[in-house]
């Protein structure tokens, strides 16, 4: 009898190492995410989200779910408590948001192409699959946060999302080319304007990353969460700067890792040279500066208020 209890205890200990002890959303035993929490995360179609006020240069963003209740608990469990098994369902939710963003962006690109063709110009046409796989560019965590947590949550979820996209027929890869140029202040407690100022110039594309960005297909910035949109806007600025040949040739790769710049453009475009190069970017909120056929962003969750974007 005691041997049977010992065997059961050994088996329980072993399964605790392999299987989650509780649902990451609600705490129910023996589930990565229980059915109710999976429904909260991915039961509704992803939607376009936009914070108010939106920071300059923020591309169009789609989110899988509002950041509340079970979704909030699951994201925090993955990010802060190391519940790495949650990367799978969170990646699946992110992949859905990526698909929604691409559908809208491709539709916009086709409409722009049709208008340009009617006007006698060279339209963007259908950008789908023209230049290679969809490129997922995760917004990096601060180095000290990665050391503390032992992982980079956005990158891990992006890898899971790319796998889900490939499994369902969309060629995709992760390009983790963004780096922090310097340490920034803790964002908690900062309002939207302060977060933009705190992050201004904080990100850059690693040397050689611009070539990789220009060589792929549609580009999607990805993160686990959007609150004010400041991080995504700064990531977009860094990617635009590295993706425009005229800007890169002028600034050069030596700009990576320099001290904080006091310049943060109020518009999405990084200068006249960038606006002259490359195809037009689809989407209302990307500004006029234009680097590729499709450029958008996707997150697992966003502030509930940002879902009220139908104030067009």
RAGI-V420355 format. One line per field, one symbol per residue. phi: phi as a letter, one per 40 degrees, with the letter a starting at -180 (. if undefined). psi: psi as a letter, one per 20 degrees, with the letter a starting at -180 (. if undefined). burial: b if it has 24 or more other C-alpha atoms within 12 Angstrom, else e. A space follows every 10 residues. Layout:
phi=???
psi=???
burial=???
This chain:
phi=.ccccccccc ccccccccbc cacccbgccf acacdccccc cbcbcdbcba cbcccdgccc bbbcaccafc cdcccccccb bgccccdccc ccccdcccdc ccdccccccc cccccccccg bcccgccdgc bhccbcbccc ccdccccccg abdccccccc cccccccbhb caacbcbcbc cacbcdccgc cdcccccccd gcbaccdgcc cccccbcdbb cbacabbcgc ccccccdccc ccccdccccc cgccccgccd cccbccbccc icccccbgcc cchcbcgcca bacbaaaabc aaddcccccc bc
psi=ghhghgghgg hggghhhgqq hqpigijqql pgprhghhhh gjhqqqqpqp roqpqpjprp pqqhqqnqch ggggghgggh jkmhiihfhh hggghghggg ggggghghhg ggggghghij aorhboiojh jaqpoooqpq rqghhggghj rogggghggh ggggghhjjo pqqpnmipqp hrprqphpiq agghgghhio jhqqpqpihh ghgiiacqpo pqrhqpfijg ghgggggggg ghiohhghhg hqiiipjrrp qipoqirhqj rhghiiqrrp pqqhjiaipo irgpoaqqqg qrphhiilil l.
burial=eeeeeeeeee eeeeeeeeeb eebbbbeeee bbbbeebbeb bbeebbbbbb bbebbbbbbb bbbbbbbbeb bbbbbbbbbe eebbbbbbbb bbbbbbbbbb bbbbbbbbbb bbbeeeeeee eebbbbbbee eebbbbbbbb bbeeeeeeee bbbbbbbbbb bbbbbeeeeb bbbbbbbbbb beebeeeeee ebeebbbbbb bbbbbbeebb ebbbebbbbb bbbbbbbbbb bbbbbbbbbb bbbbbebbee eeeebbeeee eeebbebbbb beebbebebb bbbbbbbbbb bbbbbbbbbb bbbbebbeee ee
